[in-house]
Amino acid sequence: MKTTVGKLGITVIILAAIMAIIGIIFLQQGFSTQSWLTHAMEQENITFEIDGKQTVIDSAEKAQKAGDTVREHRHGIATTYGDLLGGQNFDPTDPKQLTYAQALNLENYLYLGVASFGLATVVLASGGFMLLTGIAFGVIGFALLKIAK
């Protein structure tokens, strides 16, 4: 019986190490991605007035607010792209259509940033959970080894 418990303890410790390593990799990837996204947005130097002050978009919350603001202004030009064109083709010489297209592009960029920051947060949470689970399994594995002795 003690041999079986000892083997189980070793197996649990091996699984714990694998979980902890994967958790650390997820955490590294999440922090790296967040840092890259923040740096990329700072390099683009996209600033918006948020809460009464000019600020660089460098987080999901700021990107969401800015995207919502751009969407609101874009809808002031035309509610939909179809309404803007009125059954005609896009005319890049029409300032109204060009402004709408640029606003749509910026809005998409900002919402993609929101989604990317969100995904990085999910990866960080998953990594943290895996690391904690690995630690817990490690404790259980060592406890099983102690019981086996």
ABEGO torsion letter per residue (X at the ends): XAAAAAAAAAAAAAAAAAAAAAAAAAAAAAAAAAAAAAAAAAAAGBBBBBGGBBBBBABAAAAAAAAAAAAAAAAAABABAAAAAGGBBBBAABAAAAAAAAAAAAAAAAAAAAAAAAAAAAAAAAAAAAAAAAAAAAAAAAAAAAAAX
